[in-house]
Amino acid sequence: MLVAADWHIIWSRIFHPNGPFAHALWATIYISIVAQVLGILLGLVAALARMSRFLPFRLLSGTYVLIFRGTPVLVQIFFFYFALGLPNVIHLGVFNLTAEVAAGILALSINEGAYMREIIRAGIDSIDKGQMEAAKSLGMRSGLAMRRIILPQAARVIVPPLGNEFNNMMKTTSLVYTIGVYELFADAEQGYSQTFHTEYFVAVAFWYLVLTTIWSLIQASIERRLAASERGDQLSFRERLFAAWSPVTAWGRR
Amino acid sequence: MTSTGLVLGDAIMRATDVNKSFGKLHVLKDVSLEVRQRETVCIIGPSGSGKTTFIRCVNHLEKIDSGRIEVNGSLIGYREKEDGKLVEDSERNIAKQRAQVCMVFQRFNLFPHKTALENVTEAPVHVLGVPKDKAAEDAELLLRRVGLGDKCDTYPGKLSGGQQQRVAIARALAMKPALMLFDEPTSALDPEVIGEVLTVMEELAHEGMTMIVVTHEMGFAREAADRVVMMDDGRIIEEGSPEHFFQAPEHERTKQFLSKIL
C-alpha cells in the first residue's frame, strides 16, 4: 500500500537523483528524440512514396506499414537486436552507440515511421486540392509545391497527433530495457531488484510524468504558434500558458 | 482594333479539336478556339457546359483525350513524338509552360500561411529566381495596383473575399504571364464586393492583358470582352462580339440562355 510506502525512497529518487539515474534519464530523452526524428523522416518518405506515380513505391510503402504497424514493437526490438548482429560499439562521428541502443533506436524509429506515414498522409490529404493547383498554375513543380505550400499547412494538422506520438514514444522507450539499455525503467528495475521496494516504480512513474508534461507544454506552444501564424496575430504569454493546459481550446479558438 | 480600342496581336492561345471525357461523360467535344494577344475572351454558358474544364485544360490542370492546345506556339502539357502521337510532357516542361499561363480560381486558393505580399512574391522568387527584395518591391506595386497597398502584411484569413481575389490576381500578374485564365472569379463572392474585382479585371483588359474569362457576369462581358464565346453541352455553339451577342444572338440555345440570365 502506498500509505505504508517508504516515502523516503520516493523523495530521494525525485529530489536527490544519483549519477546512474542521470545517465538513465538522459538515455530515455535522447533515444526518444532520435527515434522520433528518424520516425518522422521515415514517415515522410513513406507518405510521399505512397502518393508516388510509381507503383513499386506505393507497394513498398504499403508493405512497410502493414508489417510494422501490424506487429508488436517488442518483437521488432528483439528482432533488430538479435537478428541484426550489430557490432558492440558503433562509432558515428563524435557519438558512440552501443549495439543495444542502436538496435533500440532502429526498431523504435522504424516502428514509429509506420504510424507517422499515416499521420503525415492524413495531414497532406486534409489540404484543399486547390492549393496544389494554385501552386502548379504558378509554375511550381510538385516537389517545390509540396515543400513550400502543402507541408507547411499540413504541419498544423500533423502536429497534434505527432505530439501524442512523441508522448507515446517517451513511454515506449522503456521497452528497450529488455535488450539491456540502461534507461529510466532499467534504473528503477535495478533499484527494485536490489531492495524489493516497489517505491522505485512510483518514482520512475513520476519522472515519466515530468517528461510527458514538459512535452505537452512545448507541444501546446508549437500548436499555438502554427495557428497564430495562419491567423496572423501574436499571442500573449498568459494566453500561451493557458493554452498549454487546455489543448482543446488551443484548437477550438480558430 | 478591339472593342476596347487595342490592336490585337498574333494568336497567343490556339486550341484545336479538343476532346475530354470524365469517364463516360464527354465534357469537351471538338472545342477549337483562338485567342489573340491583348484580346479578352469571355466564355459563357450554363453549368456543366465545359467552360471551366476547357480553361483548366489550357493550364494543363486537366489532361485532354485528343486535339491540341498551344500557347505561344508551344504545345501545352504534351510533346509530339516523331510519329505524330502526343505524349504527356515532363513535369519540368509542364511547369515552365504554366509559368506563362496563370489561373485565377473561383475560390481564390491563396496560400493561407503566407501574407498577401508573400503570396505574390512566392512564385517569382522560387520559380523565376527573382531576388527577394526585388520581388517584394514588385509585389507591393502590384498590390497597390489592385487597391491593396495597405494589406501587404495581412494574412488571407483576415481579408474579405473580394480582397482575397484581388490578391490572387496580383499573384498571377507577378508572373508576367502571356495569358491569364479566370475561372468564374466572382462566383464565390458576396454581391457587394463583386464590383471591386470586376473593376480590376476591366482595367487589365483595357491595359491589353490577354485574358480568357469564364464568367456569369454579363455586365463584364459587355464592358470588357472583345469576343464572347457561348458553350453548351461541351461545344462552342456561338461566338462573336459583345454587341452581336447581346443584341442579336443567332443560336436558339444562346437566346434561351441569355433570356434567363439577363
Boltz contact constraints between the chains, C-beta under 6 A:
constraints:
  - contact:
      token1: [A, 130]
      token2: [B, 107]
      max_distance: 6.0
  - contact:
      token1: [A, 130]
      token2: [B, 109]
      max_distance: 6.0
  - contact:
      token1: [A, 133]
      token2: [B, 61]
      max_distance: 6.0
  - contact:
      token1: [A, 134]
      token2: [B, 109]
      max_distance: 6.0
  - contact:
      token1: [A, 137]
      token2: [B, 59]
      max_distance: 6.0
  - contact:
      token1: [A, 137]
      token2: [B, 98]
      max_distance: 6.0
  - contact:
      token1: [A, 137]
      token2: [B, 103]
      max_distance: 6.0
  - contact:
      token1: [A, 138]
      token2: [B, 123]
      max_distance: 6.0
  - contact:
      token1: [A, 139]
      token2: [B, 95]
      max_distance: 6.0
  - contact:
      token1: [A, 139]
      token2: [B, 98]
      max_distance: 6.0
  - contact:
      token1: [A, 139]
      token2: [B, 99]
      max_distance: 6.0
  - contact:
      token1: [A, 139]
      token2: [B, 127]
      max_distance: 6.0
  - contact:
      token1: [A, 140]
      token2: [B, 127]
      max_distance: 6.0
  - contact:
      token1: [A, 141]
      token2: [B, 91]
      max_distance: 6.0
  - contact:
      token1: [A, 141]
      token2: [B, 95]
      max_distance: 6.0
  - contact:
      token1: [A, 149]
      token2: [B, 111]
      max_distance: 6.0
  - contact:
      token1: [A, 152]
      token2: [B, 113]
      max_distance: 6.0
  - contact:
      token1: [A, 153]
      token2: [B, 113]
      max_distance: 6.0
  - contact:
      token1: [A, 230]
      token2: [B, 112]
      max_distance: 6.0
  - contact:
      token1: [A, 230]
      token2: [B, 113]
      max_distance: 6.0
  - contact:
      token1: [A, 231]
      token2: [B, 157]
      max_distance: 6.0
  - contact:
      token1: [A, 232]
      token2: [B, 155]
      max_distance: 6.0
  - contact:
      token1: [A, 232]
      token2: [B, 158]
      max_distance: 6.0
